[in-house]
Amino acid sequence: MKQMTMLIGLALLSGCSPSQSSDSVDFLVAHPDRLREVERQCDSDHAKMGAAECNAASEARHRLFMGNGKPVYTPSKEPPKF
């Protein structure tokens, strides 16, 4: 009986694990409205949101601002003539 109670208790506790972040970086880049909402929630209560979601929002904002990392400007191969 004692083992059965402990087994039921462990089963109940396993259902209480913290939820995984539902918003990936790519999702947040594609949905800027959701990104702004996540950033606002991270600013107001970082502990409640969790580090994973706030870091994903930060990386998404970085990608939106900086682009995909490839340079936009590529100079000509010929040197300029002055």
C-alpha positions in Angstrom: 0.0 0.0 0.0 2.8 2.4 0.9 4.5 1.7 -2.5 1.3 2.3 -4.3 0.8 5.7 -2.6 4.4 6.7 -3.4 3.9 5.6 -7.0 0.8 7.7 -7.4 2.5 10.7 -5.7 5.4 10.4 -8.2 3.0 10.2 -11.1 1.3 13.4 -10.0 4.5 15.3 -9.5 5.8 14.3 -12.9 2.8 16.2 -14.4 3.9 19.4 -12.7 7.0 19.9 -14.6 7.5 23.4 -16.0 6.1 23.9 -19.5 8.5 24.2 -22.4 8.8 27.5 -24.3 6.3 27.4 -27.1 7.8 30.3 -29.0 10.9 29.5 -31.0 13.2 32.2 -32.3 12.1 31.6 -35.9 8.4 31.8 -34.8 9.0 35.1 -33.0 10.9 36.6 -36.0 7.9 35.7 -38.2 5.4 37.1 -35.7 6.5 40.5 -34.5 3.3 41.2 -32.5 4.0 38.1 -30.4 7.6 39.1 -30.0 6.5 42.5 -28.6 4.2 40.8 -26.2 6.9 38.4 -25.0 9.3 41.2 -24.6 6.8 43.2 -22.6 6.1 40.2 -20.3 9.8 39.6 -19.8 10.3 43.3 -18.8 7.5 43.1 -16.3 8.1 39.7 -14.7 11.3 37.9 -15.9 11.1 35.2 -13.3 7.6 34.2 -14.3 8.4 34.1 -18.1 11.6 32.1 -17.6 15.1 32.6 -19.1 14.5 30.4 -22.2 11.6 32.4 -23.5 13.2 35.8 -22.8 16.4 34.6 -24.4 14.5 33.5 -27.5 12.8 36.9 -27.7 16.2 38.6 -27.3 17.7 36.5 -30.1 14.6 37.2 -32.3 15.0 40.9 -31.8 18.7 40.7 -32.7 17.9 38.8 -35.9 15.3 41.3 -36.9 17.6 44.2 -36.3 20.9 42.8 -37.7 19.4 40.5 -40.4 20.7 37.1 -41.2 24.3 37.9 -40.7 25.3 38.2 -44.3 26.6 41.6 -45.4 24.2 43.7 -47.4 26.9 45.9 -49.0 29.6 44.2 -51.0 32.2 46.6 -52.4 33.3 46.5 -56.0 36.4 44.4 -56.7 38.1 47.3 -58.6 39.6 49.9 -56.4 38.1 53.4 -56.7 39.8 55.9 -59.0 40.3 59.3 -57.6 
